[in-house]
């Protein structure tokens, strides 16, 4: 284990490594205030500390990370130009391959699998100067909003270790919230970036479909799957996106010329005066926790005071639309796992198998008709935001539940057609061309994070991020994240 180290000095204040943003780390290295190897020592010490208590990692690359930090130091000594993410520690989800590294996707079926190719997103991060320090936990084949797997166990919430971190990018959410890394990669097929971001009190972006090439699936014609960043600051999230977005022939769906994010970059104006935001607390079909609803209303009030025009809207989303996404997801999982079932079924998560079996039972015609429901959903969305620039709703209907609970504990529907569910995210994978960004909205009475979800028009990632910057300036969440330190200190080893 790496030794615990004293805090780094930032400007004239003491600031621990795990309170630094990625941009602060990069700029500190560029100015000579920080030694990249010392930064990495602090990073790895923090990763080891948090791993013992919350279990966000499947691997921590101590030797590789220190060697990469030494290369950053040598580049500086040689006078080479700074790359945009020079020396910034990042973590990659266990679902995403890294060439030459074990990539299990949380499944015993892939326990010894070594990836033989490098995804575009990973290569672009490395080319930008980022240092991959660790792999983060995922449930088996990223199937759940609870991050636990037969291989790696439970990943716990940094605000309350009796609660789930969310999923499926739960390890990434914890790694960012606790400051192990300022940035982490996740994948999002139904909310898997936004759910842990909401439960862990950080930012989580599902970009518009194809903004980041998705080249790790068996089909390049998938329409619900996205890579996305989890971050503590809007600046860091923007930096991440600027380094990984853009077309690549590895993904036929990747966007040739994404709408630029320059208008919300590091030193740009976050003025939202006159911006028209449609708002729905329940999307027409969810029961929403009182604290979640109250913090959502508070965030809307903050945006209104900043000049946005907030209009409550009725949106004709239904439980049938959520069920359509669920069946789509079950078919995806069935296709991914079918060939592994004869040998590994007994070693697989029973909840995962329930989804797989559902997918195997659906006919081709039933699967094709799911797109009819998605079409109805798209028309309902467009009608609701017809005179608006974007939509806002809660990210999650509930705060983080106990980690022992199961996904299927949150799937009931009332006689009035409203769902008792966890997430309000999957509907925006069904219309994946619309970006969706989870932003912290406050804490519940018991101290658990809540979040507001900002959904843009097709391919307009810039508007939700501009609104997120306004919330960051007028309703900052960093102090809430720093409270995680007290939780960690009070936990037994």
N, C-alpha and C positions, 0 to 999 in steps of 0.2 A: 504493500500500500504506500502511496506517495505521502510525504509528511504534510501536516497542516502548516500553512504559511501565513505570515502576517499580512495585513491588508496592503494593497498597493496605494500609492499616493497619487491622487488625481487633482491637478491644479493645487490649490492651497488647502484642500480638504482630504480627509481620509475617506477612501471609498473602496470597498472590497471588490475583488475581481468580479464576483457574481452580481454586482450592481451595475457593471459597465455595459453599455450598448455595443453592438458590433462596430458601429462607426467610431465610437470612442476608442475602441481597441485598435482599429486600423489607423486612425489619425494619431494615436499615441505612439504606435510603432513608427509611423512615418516621420514624426517629429523627433524621435529619439528618446522620448520620455519613458517609453516601455521597451523592455527587451522582449522579443517574441518568445524566447525560451522561458523567461520568467512567467510571462502570461500563460504559456502552456502548462507550466508546473502548477500554477494556481488552478487552471481549468481542470486538470486531471485530479488534483486533490479534492476539488469540489465534486467532481463526478463520483469519485470513490465514496465520499461522505454520503452523498444523496443515495447512491446505489444501495448502501447498507440499510437505509431506512425506508425508501419508497420503491425501489426496484424498477427504475425506468430504462435500464440498459440490458442488452443481451451480450454485448462485447464493448470493452473500452480499450482503445488501441494506444496503449501507453507508449510503446517504442516507436510506432509509426508516427504518432502525433509529435513526439519530441524531435524525431528526425526531420519532419516537415517544418517545424518551427526553426530548426537550425538552418534549413535551406532559406527560409525567409530572412534570417539574420545575415546569411552569406550574400544574398541578393542585395541587401542594403549596403553591405560593406563594399560590394562591387559597383555600387552606384546605379543599379538597374531601376527602371521606372516602377513605381508602386502600382500593383494591380488593384482593381476595385474592391476586392475582399481580402486583401493581403493580410494574412495572419489571423483571420477571424475564425474561431472554432465553430464548427457546425456538427450536427448529428444527423444521421440518415436512418430512416425507419427500416426495421428488419424485413419489411415487405419488398423493399427496393434493392435490387442487386447492386453489389459493388464488385467489380472484377477482381477475382483472386481471393475473395472473402466468403466466409460462410454466409449463406442466405437461406434461412429456414422458413420464412413467412409464418413463423410461430407454430409449425406443424412437425410432429415426429416423423412424418413421411419424408420430410426434407432435412432432417436433423444434420446430415453430413454433406449436404449439397454445397458445392463451391461454385460461385457464379463465374461464367467464362466470357462475359461481355460487359461492357460499361454502358449504362444508360446515358442518354444525352444530358439529362439534368445533372448527373454526378460529374460527368466530364466537364461541363460548363462551370460548375462550382469550383472544381480543381483548377481549371484554366484561369478563373478569376482570382486565384490565390487563397481560397478558403482551405482550411485544414479540417479534414474529417476525423473527429476524435472518438466517435462512438456510434454504435447501432442502438436504436430505441425499440422498445417492446411493442408487440402487436398481438391481438388475439389471432387464433388460427385462421389463416387466409384473410385476415382483416375483416372478419365477418360480423363483429359486434361493437356495440357502444360501451362495452366493459372490456378493458384491456387485461385479459388473463388468457393463458394458454397452457396446454399440457407440458410444454417445454420450459416455460419461464415463469409460471405462476402469476400472481396478481401484481399489478402496478397501482400504487396507492395515491390518493389525492394529497397534494402538498398543503392544502388548507385544513384538511381533516383526514387523517390516515384511515379512519373507519369507512371512508367513502371512496367511490371509484374515481379514477382519473379521467374517465371517459375513453372513447375509442372511435376508430381503431388505432389512431396515432397517439395513444395515451402516453407512451414513453416520451414522445416528442413534446407533448404538453407539459409534462413534469420537468423535463430537462430544461425547457425555456423558463418556466415559472420560477424554478429554484436557482436560475442563473448558472447552471452547469455550462450552457452554451447560450449565446444571445439569439441564435437562429437554429431552427431544425426543419428538416423536410418531412412532409407527410403525404399520404395519398388520401383521396376523398372520392368515394363512390356513393355515399349516402349521408355524408356529414363527418367523415372520419378525420378531417382537419379541424372543422368548426366545433365539433362536440367536445373534444378534449381542450380546445382553446377556451371554450365557454366554462367548462368545469374547473379549469386551472387558472383562469383569470388572465389570459394572454390573448393576443391577436391571432386569428387563423383565417386564411384566405383560400377559398375555392375559386381560382381564377376562371374566367370564361373559357369554355371548352376549346382546347387546342392552343391556348396561349403558351403553355409549356408543353413541348412534345411528350406524349405518353407512349413509350416504346417498350414497356415491360410486360405487356399482356400478350396472350396468344393471338389476339385479333387486333388489327389496326383500325377496325371499324366500330369499336366500342364508342358509345355516346354518353356514358355517365361518369367516366373515370377521369380524375384530375390529379396532378401533383399540385402541392401548395405549401407555402411557408407558414410556420408558427414563429411569432416574434413578440418582443416586449414593446417595441416602438414602431411607429409608422415609417420612420426613416429607414430602419433596418429592413422592414418588409419591402419597401420600395427598392432598396439596394439589391436584395435577393432577387426580386422579379426582374430587374434590369439586367442581371447577369445570366438568367436561365431562360428567358422568354424568346420566342421567335421560331420560325419554321425550321424543320429538318425532315428530310425524306424518310427518316425512320418512322415518322407518324404522318400518314396521309391526311389526317384531320388537323394537323398543326397550322396555325394562322401565319399567313405570309407576311403581313405587315400589321401587327397588333396596334390598336390605338395607343399612342404613347402615354406614359405615366408622368411625363416631365412636369405637368402642372402641379404635381404634389411632391416633387422631389425636395431634397434636404432643406433648401432655403426659400422655397416658393410660398406664395400666398395661399392660405387655407380659407379664404373668404367664401362663405356659403350663402351670403345675402341673396335672397330671391330664389334660392334653390327650392324646387317643389318636391316635397317628400310625401308620398302616400304611406299611411301607417295603419297596420292591423295588428292588434294584440293577440289574435287567435287564429288568423288565416281562415276563419270561417269554420274550422273543424277541430280545434284543439281546446281542451280544458287547460288553463294556464294557472300556475301557482301564484298566490297573491303577492309574494315578495318579488317574483319575476316580473309580474305585471306592474308593480309599483316602480321598480327600477327602470323598466322600459319607459314608463310615463315620465320619469325624471329625466331620462336621456333625451326624450323628445322635447321636453321643456328647455333643456340646455341648448339643443339645436335651434329651437325657436328664438331663444335669446340671442343667438349668434346670427340671426337673420333668415333662417330657413322658414319656408312656408309649409307647415305641417297640416295635412288633411287626413282625418280618419276615413278609411274606405271599407266598403264591403267587398270581399273577394270570395268568389264562388269555388273555393277549393273544398274537396270532400274526402271522406275516409276512403272511398273507392280509389282516389288518386294515390293515396298513400299505399294502399294495397297493391296497386299496379306497379309502383316502384319496388315494393317488397317481392313480388313475383319475378320481376325483371332481375333483381339481385339474386334470388334463389336459383334462377336458371344460370346466371353467371357463375355462381359458386359450384353448381352441379357440373358444369362443363370443366371447371378448373380441377375438380377433385375426382371425377368419375373413374379415371384410370387408376387412381391410387386406392380406391375403396377395397378391392379384393385383398390386398396385403395389409392395409393400415387401418381399416375401419375401427377395429377394437381399440386402437390407440388415439382415436380422434375425439374431440370435444363433442359430447352428445348434442349440445345446442347447435353446433355447426352442422352436425349430421342431419338435424331436423330441417334445416334450411336446404341442404343438399337434396334430401329426399323429396322435399316439396318441389324443387326445381326439376328433378327427374320425372315427376308425375305430370308435369304440364305438357300439353300437346303443342305441336308447332303452330297450330291455328290460334290456340289460346295465347301463346307467346306473341304472335304477330298482332293480335288484337289489343295488346297492351298499349301499342302506339296510338290507337284510337283514343284511349283514355288520356294519354299524354297530350294529344292534340287538343282535346277538350280543356285540359289544364292550361295549355299555352293560351288559348283564347280567353280563358278566365283571367289569366295574369295580365294580358294586354288590355283587357277591358278595365281592370282595376287601376292600372297606372296610366291610362290613356292621356291624361292631362298633367302627368307628373314626370319627374326626372328619374325617380327610383322608388323602391319600396323599402320600408323598415318593419321588422317584426322581431319578437324574441328569437334567440337562437335555440334555446331549450325551453320546453314547457315546465320543467321542474329543475331545481338545483340537483347537484350530484347525489345519487342514491347510495345506500350501503354497497360496498364492493362485493358482498356475497350474493346480491340480487342477480336476477337474470333478465335478459332482454324481453323474454316472453311474459315477465311480470307486468309489463307496461304496454299491453296491446289491446286492451278492452275498449269497446265502443258502447256508448250510452244509447238509450232509446231515441234520443234526439239526434243521433248520428255523430256526436262529438267524441273524439278520441281521448282516452287517458293514456298518453304516450310520453316518452322522454323528449325526443328530438323533433324540431320543426325545420329540419335541414334537408331531408331526402327529397322533398318536392322540388328543390332547386337543382338537384342532379337530373331529374326528369326533364328539365328545361335548362340543360347545362351550359348553353351559350350565354346565359345570364350569370355574371359573377356574383358570389355571395361571400361576405366578409363578416366574421364574428368579432365584435368589439366589446370589451368589458363594460358593464353598465352599473356595477356596484356590488354590494354584498347583501346577503339575506340577514335577518335578525340573528341567525346562528353563525354568521361569518363565512358562508359559502358564496363563491362568485356567481354572478348572473351575467348575461350578455345580451346585447342587441345585435340583430343580424341585418346587414345592409345589402340589398339586392339591386344590382344595376340592370339597365337595359342591355340588350344583346351586345356583347363584346365591349361594353363600357366599364372597364375595371377602374378607370380613373375617378369617376364620381363617388363610388362608395369609399375609396381610399381618401379622397378629399374630405368627406364627411367624418371619416375616422380621425383624420388629423384635427379637425375642429373639436371633436370629443376629447381627444388627447390633450389639447390645450386648455379646454374649459372644464373638463371633468376627468382629471388625470387619475390613472390607476396604479402608478408605480409604487406608491406607498402601500397599497394593498398587497402587492407582490412581495415587498420587503418584509411584510408580516409573516411570510412563509419561514423566515429565519427562526422566528420564535417557536413555530411548530416543530421544526427540525431539532432545535435545542432541547425541547421538552420530550422528545421521543427517546425511548430506550434503544440501545444498540440491538 
